[in-house]
Amino acid sequence: EHNKKDAKKINAVFKNSFPMITYWLIAVNVILYVIPILFGQYNNLINGYSVWGPAIREGEYYRLLTGIFLHGGLVHLLFNSYALFVIGSQVENFLGRFKFLVIYLVAGISGALFSMIFGGNYASIGASGAIFGLMGALVYFGYHYRVYLGNVVKSQIIPLIILNLILGFCMTGIDNFDHVGGLIGGT
């Protein structure tokens, strides 16, 4: 009887479900990139809603949230959308829609705060802090369910996090403070 209960619980955790929130977040990111470009308002949107420390310190706290839905170009948008699709659909499937959305938003805001506090006087945009938070949640989840997942966390997720952090430190224009803050916020 105990084994049947455990099996039922594990099946519920690992069942496949439609990642509705993941798709919704990707759609919001795409819409907030395409529509402003079509109407010639892209720069105004970035200037008014990006994560920018001086403006946030003056009371524009909404920027901590809005900046995670903006992207600096088509490649940036496509890369983050793909990462969100791959990682987000798994986290949403494992943890459920509500927990997934909470982790995504908390990690995104945590990354924005780290960017604002430690990053300096530059504007930051993108969903990567929230995505790093999802990877952090996967590490936590993978550790908790390591019996069922085996070495996936050690062989795939942790190396992916490390590689992305190394790339962030080696390349210009990448806000690694956002990534680290998001990773912390997601765990």
RAURKA-V565371 format. One record per helix or strand of 3 or more residues. SS is the DSSP state (H for helix, E for strand). FROM is the first residue (numbers start at 1). LEN is the number of residues. If there is no record, write none. Layout:
<<SS | FROM | LEN> <SS | FROM | LEN>>
//
This chain:
<<H | 2 | 13> <H | 20 | 19> <H | 42 | 8> <H | 53 | 5> <H | 63 | 7> <H | 74 | 22> <H | 97 | 22> <H | 128 | 17> <H | 146 | 4> <H | 152 | 19> <H | 176 | 11>>
//
